Amino acid sequence: MSMRNTNRLLVLSALVALTCATTTATAQSARPIAFTNARIHTASGKTIENGTLVIKNGKIEAVGKDVVVPAGANVVDATGKTIMPGLVSAWSSAGLRPPTTRSNTPQRGRGGRRFRPSRGGSSGGATSNKAATKVLDGIYTRQPIFGKLLEVGITSLALTPQGGGFPGLGAVLNPAGKTRDDLALNDEAFVQIGMQRNAGAKKLLKDMFAKAKKVVEERENPPAPKKPEKKPEAAKPTGKPAAKPTEKPAAKPKEGKEPPTPKPAPKPAPKGGETKQEPKAAAPAKKAPPKKPKDPNVEIIADLLQGKRRAMVQISSAADLLHWRTAVDDDVKFPRMVVVTRHDSNSGTIDMVADHLKNWDCSVLLPAALSSLPRTQHLTHPAKKLHDAGIEIGFAIGESPPAVRNIFFSLMELVRAGLPADIAIKAVTHVPAKALGIDKRTGTIEVGKDADLLLFSGDPLSPIGKLEQVWLRGSRVESKK
């Protein structure tokens, strides 16, 4: 056999092998996956003991205690393990700063670090009026932070504009994305509003909401269109011939006087009785006053007041909320989640104004930590107090892998201090998903939703619980360490 024929056979063999491998991979990806004998935190109901969870084509196909494993499924024995929904981070600035090479700071708990957001003022950053500006426009995509956050359990991520006033539109990201388009699930997911305790910030809030109210009124009650003015009709010709002028005999001139100069005879009218008239110059048409261009920032706030958008309102203390009420009328209502970035005991923790929050009918995102009374070491539990008052709570997860790893240690502390375990799980899955408007596809383990799952050895809220696997839309996330 010649060398040329040998090379052809090698190429054909390689193509056949590649085709078979591709076909096998496709068949395997189409096979359902069944986790059996697992403890399942659904975040939508009771915890299922010794349950079965079936996923297919990236979706949850079945979940329950008596679920039958489909024929040909890839079975994963999850005895002694716990499955819960993927983490939903509703407050993060990951990717808004260029990557750095600094090493991590000392860790605590399960190798993690507490989430320590900005401590500057009521709302970090300067006050701005940029409600229509998309935060995604300032993202640094060429960095590994999103993949690292996915590896430690964040399957849905919000990107939050920073600053007071109206710093812009927040986004919901797919942490598995590599490009800007792949990252962006919704680049206008919510309007960010930051409360600051100064006259300028309060005036901005008051003026913007007042302008937005006027826009809403114009949208709901548009002015009636003006009727066009009727132009006077031109006189129609009669069609009768014009009367002939009668000629009088000229009078004889008196003696000694010169005869008067004869007047020129009038020109005969044209036949048909039509009289020629000089065309009058048309009056210039009145120009309508130019319409004022719409302010996109006001239009965004008007959408919010009409319930077409949702908002994240950063109010970090009881004092901040009281300042808000002096700037914004109570009748200004819109879908919102109140975000508390830190417990400020000196200005009053947010649970002190629970009655006002109940009137707003909103959830509250808190740091996953206990607080203390002013100038004392007496611990308080703002999350439990709000929960006991009937207010739905969520927790800020953090924006670095160490902070995310530590969230389960923090939740364990809160549960030991009296917060129900199922509420703690919902606070990092279902509640933030609702706040971001993505709860129809993720945040709980229910049939038809995306298979965004975390698999733990043991209980995630126990000291020995360890995250073993992360699944995003039915595919296992491989660690790149």
C-alpha positions as a printed Julia matrix, in Angstrom:
481×3 Matrix{Float64}:
   0.0     0.0     0.0
   1.35    3.39   -0.97
   2.05    6.14    1.56
  -0.72    8.28    0.04
  -3.36    5.55    0.53
  -2.14    4.98    4.1
  -2.58    8.68    4.93
  -6.08    8.64    3.45
  -7.04    5.67    5.62
  -5.69    7.42    8.72
  -7.7    10.55    7.96
 -10.87    8.54    7.34
 -10.36    6.6    10.59
  -9.94    9.86   12.53
 -13.12   11.31   11.01
 -15.1     8.16   11.87
 -13.79    8.23   15.44
 -14.65   11.93   15.81
 -18.17   11.33   14.46
 -18.73    8.45   16.88
 -17.44   10.51   19.81
 -19.69   13.43   18.89
 -22.71   11.14   18.56
 -21.93    9.52   21.92
 -21.53   12.93   23.63
 -24.83   14.12   22.17
 -26.59   10.97   23.34
 -25.11   11.32   26.81
 -26.14   15.0    27.05
 -29.69   14.02   26.07
 -29.86   11.36   28.79
 -31.71   12.41   31.94
 -29.76   12.6    35.19
 -31.36   11.27   38.38
 -30.08   12.09   41.87
 -31.42    9.47   44.27
 -31.56    9.17   48.08
 -30.86   12.89   48.49
 -32.02   15.4    51.07
 -33.56   18.17   48.95
 -34.01   21.77   50.1
 -36.59   22.93   47.54
 -36.79   26.54   48.9
 -40.44   26.46   47.85
 -41.87   24.03   50.38
 -40.85   21.38   52.86
 -37.47   19.68   52.73
 -37.69   16.25   51.04
 -35.86   13.42   52.81
 -34.52   10.52   50.71
 -35.91   12.16   47.58
 -35.2    11.81   43.87
 -34.45   14.69   41.53
 -34.5    14.19   37.74
 -33.1    16.74   35.3
 -33.22   16.65   31.51
 -32.23   19.15   28.83
 -31.17   21.64   31.5
 -34.54   21.64   33.27
 -35.93   19.96   36.38
 -38.18   17.19   35.1
 -39.31   15.63   38.38
 -38.69   15.98   42.12
 -40.18   14.13   45.07
 -39.99   11.2    47.4
 -41.65    8.65   45.11
 -40.29    9.76   41.74
 -39.55    6.9    39.32
 -36.09    7.01   37.74
 -36.47    7.18   33.92
 -35.1     4.32   31.84
 -31.58    4.99   30.6
 -30.97    7.8    33.08
 -27.53    8.53   34.45
 -28.1     7.75   38.17
 -26.15    9.62   40.87
 -26.42    8.08   44.34
 -26.69   11.09   46.7
 -26.97    9.18   49.97
 -25.9    11.44   52.84
 -25.86   14.49   50.56
 -28.03   17.61   50.34
 -29.23   19.36   47.19
 -30.37   22.99   47.22
 -30.96   25.66   44.54
 -28.01   27.68   43.27
 -27.19   30.94   45.05
 -28.72   34.14   43.69
 -26.66   37.24   44.41
 -28.88   40.33   44.2
 -26.21   42.87   45.2
 -22.76   42.88   43.62
 -20.26   45.12   41.87
 -18.11   42.24   40.62
 -16.6    43.11   37.27
 -16.99   46.89   37.61
 -13.34   47.25   38.63
 -10.35   46.04   36.65
  -8.78   42.84   37.96
  -6.03   43.2    40.54
  -3.18   40.93   41.54
  -3.44   41.54   45.28
  -3.63   38.46   47.46
  -6.7    37.64   49.49
  -7.03   39.05   53.01
  -7.14   36.7    56.01
 -10.11   34.36   56.02
 -12.47   33.1    58.7
 -15.12   30.42   59.11
 -14.96   27.86   56.29
 -12.05   29.54   54.6
 -14.14   32.59   53.77
 -14.25   36.3    54.53
 -17.19   38.34   55.75
 -18.93   40.57   53.23
 -17.8    44.1    54.06
 -19.45   46.63   51.77
 -18.61   50.3    51.55
 -18.94   52.2    54.84
 -18.97   55.7    53.37
 -22.22   57.51   54.18
 -25.74   56.24   53.78
 -25.05   55.13   50.26
 -21.53   54.82   48.9
 -20.5    57.08   46.04
 -21.6    60.49   44.82
 -25.2    61.44   44.15
 -26.05   61.23   40.45
 -28.97   61.47   38.08
 -28.26   58.68   35.59
 -31.35   56.49   35.87
 -31.19   55.52   32.18
 -27.48   54.58   32.2
 -26.8    50.84   31.99
 -24.28   49.52   34.48
 -23.32   46.83   31.98
 -21.7    49.49   29.79
 -18.93   49.85   32.38
 -18.17   46.18   32.9
 -14.72   44.61   32.5
 -15.45   41.33   30.74
 -11.91   40.01   30.39
 -11.45   38.73   33.93
 -12.08   35.41   35.66
 -14.19   36.71   38.58
 -17.52   35.53   37.14
 -16.3    31.98   36.58
 -14.84   31.89   40.08
 -18.14   33.04   41.6
 -19.92   30.29   39.66
 -17.53   27.66   41.0
 -18.39   28.58   44.6
 -22.14   28.41   44.0
 -23.5    31.65   42.49
 -25.62   30.6    39.51
 -27.37   33.98   39.02
 -25.74   37.34   39.61
 -26.92   40.94   39.73
 -24.61   43.79   38.77
 -25.48   46.89   40.8
 -24.66   50.53   39.92
 -22.84   52.28   42.75
 -23.76   55.65   44.24
 -26.6    57.72   45.63
 -29.6    59.18   43.84
 -30.24   57.38   40.56
 -26.89   55.84   39.53
 -28.34   53.7    36.73
 -29.94   50.45   35.59
 -28.75   47.21   37.16
 -28.24   43.99   35.21
 -28.7    40.25   35.73
 -25.76   38.2    34.53
 -25.03   34.64   33.52
 -21.76   33.94   35.38
 -20.79   31.34   32.78
 -20.66   33.97   30.02
 -17.36   34.84   28.39
 -18.36   37.9    26.37
 -20.53   40.89   27.22
 -23.44   39.49   25.22
 -23.11   36.05   26.84
 -22.96   37.59   30.31
 -26.04   39.78   29.9
 -29.31   38.01   30.67
 -31.08   41.34   31.26
 -29.21   44.65   31.04
 -32.21   46.63   32.38
 -33.25   44.34   35.25
 -33.88   47.05   37.86
 -33.54   50.74   38.68
 -30.97   51.46   41.38
 -31.87   54.18   43.93
 -29.55   55.24   46.74
 -30.62   57.25   49.79
 -28.19   59.79   51.2
 -28.72   62.1    54.16
 -27.99   65.45   52.56
 -30.14   68.22   51.1
 -28.9    67.75   47.54
 -29.68   64.04   47.44
 -33.12   64.5    48.97
 -33.97   67.32   46.55
 -32.92   65.14   43.62
 -35.22   62.33   44.76
 -38.13   64.72   45.3
 -37.71   66.51   41.94
 -37.28   63.33   39.91
 -40.36   61.65   41.34
 -42.39   64.86   40.84
 -41.34   65.04   37.17
 -42.05   61.35   36.71
 -45.54   61.8    38.14
 -46.29   64.45   35.51
 -45.07   62.12   32.77
 -47.35   59.36   34.08
 -50.32   61.76   34.08
 -49.59   62.73   30.47
 -49.34   59.07   29.49
 -52.58   58.1    31.19
 -54.5    61.26   30.25
 -53.06   62.54   26.96
 -54.4    65.96   25.8
 -57.14   65.81   23.17
 -55.87   66.61   19.63
 -56.73   70.13   18.42
 -59.29   70.36   15.62
 -57.94   72.01   12.44
 -59.29   75.54   11.79
 -61.71   75.85    8.85
 -60.46   78.07    6.03
 -62.96   80.65    4.6
 -64.38   79.45    1.29
 -63.62   81.56   -1.8
 -66.61   83.2    -3.56
 -67.92   80.99   -6.32
 -68.44   82.57   -9.77
 -72.15   83.05  -10.7
 -71.67   82.47  -14.42
 -73.97   85.46  -15.38
 -72.63   88.01  -17.87
 -71.65   91.34  -16.41
 -74.01   94.29  -17.05
 -72.94   96.65  -19.87
 -72.23  100.17  -18.75
 -74.8   102.72  -20.0
 -73.41  105.55  -22.13
 -74.76  109.03  -21.47
 -74.62  111.71  -24.2
 -71.86  114.14  -23.6
 -73.02  117.55  -22.34
 -72.4   120.57  -24.58
 -69.61  122.75  -23.23
 -70.56  126.23  -22.18
 -69.15  129.17  -24.03
 -65.84  130.46  -22.72
 -65.04  127.27  -20.87
 -62.82  124.48  -21.96
 -64.44  121.12  -22.26
 -63.52  118.7   -19.47
 -61.02  116.02  -20.19
 -62.85  112.83  -21.03
 -62.43  110.0   -18.56
 -61.17  106.73  -19.96
 -63.91  104.21  -20.44
 -63.8   101.26  -18.08
 -62.39   98.08  -19.52
 -65.06   95.59  -20.38
 -65.31   92.62  -18.04
 -64.25   89.25  -19.43
 -66.89   86.99  -20.82
 -68.62   84.69  -18.43
 -68.93   87.33  -15.75
 -65.67   86.35  -14.02
 -63.73   89.18  -12.57
 -60.0    88.93  -12.43
 -58.59   89.51   -8.98
 -55.0    89.85   -8.11
 -53.86   86.76   -6.16
 -53.31   87.54   -2.5
 -50.16   86.26   -0.87
 -50.93   83.2     1.29
 -50.52   83.81    4.98
 -47.55   81.9     6.39
 -48.65   78.74    8.25
 -48.24   78.93   11.98
 -45.52   76.58   13.13
 -46.28   74.39   16.11
 -43.98   75.1    19.02
 -41.14   72.56   19.08
 -41.7    69.7    21.49
 -39.31   69.46   24.37
 -37.11   66.36   24.08
 -37.97   63.66   26.57
 -35.59   63.18   29.46
 -34.68   59.47   29.41
 -33.91   59.53   33.13
 -37.41   60.81   33.93
 -38.97   58.31   31.51
 -37.29   55.44   33.38
 -38.68   56.66   36.72
 -42.13   57.07   35.12
 -41.95   53.43   33.99
 -41.13   52.54   37.57
 -44.16   54.39   38.95
 -46.38   52.58   36.44
 -45.1    49.2    37.61
 -43.25   48.49   34.36
 -39.92   48.24   36.19
 -38.65   47.21   39.61
 -36.14   48.96   41.87
 -33.43   48.28   44.41
 -33.57   51.02   47.06
 -30.48   51.29   49.25
 -31.58   52.4    52.73
 -29.1    51.27   55.33
 -30.64   52.38   58.62
 -33.79   53.51   60.38
 -32.58   57.12   60.14
 -32.12   56.75   56.38
 -35.7    55.57   55.99
 -37.03   58.54   57.97
 -35.0    60.88   55.77
 -36.47   59.12   52.72
 -39.97   59.85   53.96
 -39.2    63.58   54.22
 -38.09   63.6    50.57
 -40.49   61.13   48.93
 -44.24   61.13   49.58
 -45.82   57.96   50.94
 -48.11   57.79   47.9
 -45.08   57.21   45.63
 -45.33   53.43   45.26
 -43.46   51.05   43.0
 -42.07   47.46   43.08
 -38.92   47.47   45.19
 -36.53   45.62   47.43
 -34.89   47.59   50.25
 -31.16   46.92   50.42
 -29.26   47.29   53.7
 -25.55   47.08   52.98
 -24.47   47.22   56.65
 -26.02   47.18   60.1
 -25.73   50.75   61.41
 -26.58   50.5    65.11
 -25.77   54.15   65.78
 -28.41   55.3    63.26
 -30.81   52.49   64.15
 -30.94   49.09   62.5
 -33.6    48.7    59.85
 -35.76   46.38   61.97
 -36.64   49.41   64.14
 -38.85   50.72   61.32
 -40.49   47.41   60.43
 -43.96   49.0    60.42
 -42.96   51.39   57.62
 -41.49   48.51   55.61
 -44.7    46.51   55.98
 -46.62   49.42   54.46
 -44.3    49.27   51.47
 -45.03   45.53   51.03
 -41.46   44.77   50.01
 -38.65   42.37   50.85
 -35.43   43.48   52.57
 -31.89   42.41   51.66
 -29.61   42.35   54.72
 -26.05   41.47   55.67
 -25.98   37.89   56.93
 -24.83   38.91   60.4
 -26.0    39.81   63.87
 -25.84   43.42   65.07
 -25.57   45.12   68.46
 -27.23   47.89   70.4
 -25.46   51.29   70.27
 -22.29   51.46   72.4
 -22.93   48.0    73.88
 -22.0    44.38   73.24
 -25.6    43.27   73.46
 -26.32   41.34   70.24
 -29.48   41.82   68.22
 -30.92   39.8    65.33
 -32.36   42.2    62.71
 -33.17   39.4    60.26
 -35.2    37.41   62.79
 -37.04   40.53   63.98
 -38.06   41.39   60.43
 -39.09   37.79   59.75
 -41.15   37.72   62.94
 -42.82   40.97   61.79
 -43.94   39.24   58.58
 -41.37   40.84   56.26
 -39.63   38.71   53.64
 -35.86   38.79   54.04
 -32.91   38.04   51.78
 -29.17   38.16   52.37
 -26.31   39.83   50.54
 -23.93   37.05   49.53
 -20.78   38.97   48.65
 -18.76   39.61   45.53
 -15.6    37.55   46.07
 -15.15   33.76   46.31
 -13.99   33.88   49.97
 -17.07   35.93   50.94
 -19.37   33.5    49.12
 -17.79   30.48   50.82
 -18.35   32.17   54.17
 -22.07   32.79   53.58
 -23.01   29.31   54.79
 -21.04   29.8    58.0
 -22.87   33.11   58.54
 -26.25   31.47   57.86
 -25.41   28.76   60.38
 -24.76   31.43   63.03
 -28.09   33.13   62.27
 -29.96   29.81   62.44
 -28.35   28.99   65.79
 -29.54   32.41   66.99
 -33.15   31.61   66.13
 -33.75   32.11   62.4
 -35.56   29.09   60.83
 -33.28   27.06   58.56
 -35.71   27.05   55.62
 -35.95   30.87   55.8
 -32.15   31.08   55.72
 -32.0    28.94   52.57
 -34.78   30.94   50.86
 -32.96   34.17   51.76
 -30.05   33.31   49.42
 -32.1    31.66   46.66
 -35.83   32.34   46.23
 -36.14   35.82   47.78
 -33.35   37.49   45.76
 -34.61   35.73   42.62
 -38.05   37.31   43.16
 -36.45   40.72   43.7
 -34.63   40.42   40.38
 -37.67   39.1    38.51
 -36.06   35.75   37.63
 -38.0    33.53   40.05
 -40.01   31.93   37.24
 -36.92   30.12   36.01
 -34.61   29.77   39.03
 -34.33   30.18   42.8
 -36.29   27.04   43.8
 -36.28   23.35   42.95
 -39.54   22.93   41.05
 -40.55   21.09   37.88
 -39.93   23.17   34.76
 -37.28   25.46   36.26
 -33.61   25.63   35.3
 -31.52   22.93   36.92
 -29.3    25.36   38.88
 -28.23   23.16   41.79
 -25.68   22.85   44.59
 -24.72   19.42   45.94
 -23.32   19.3    49.49
 -21.84   16.53   51.53
 -23.97   16.73   54.66
 -26.07   19.77   55.59
 -24.98   23.13   54.1
 -25.83   24.78   57.45
 -23.66   22.46   59.52
 -19.96   22.92   60.37
 -19.01   19.84   58.35
 -21.1    20.61   55.26
 -19.01   21.0    52.13
 -19.96   22.11   48.63
 -19.02   19.29   46.25
 -20.75   20.08   42.95
 -22.3    23.06   41.16
 -24.78   22.5    38.32
 -25.82   25.27   35.94
 -28.83   24.57   33.7
 -28.26   20.83   33.96
 -24.52   20.85   33.27
 -21.92   20.28   35.95
 -19.51   23.18   36.47
 -15.93   21.96   36.41
 -13.46   23.68   38.72
 -10.52   25.37   36.95
  -8.15   25.32   39.9
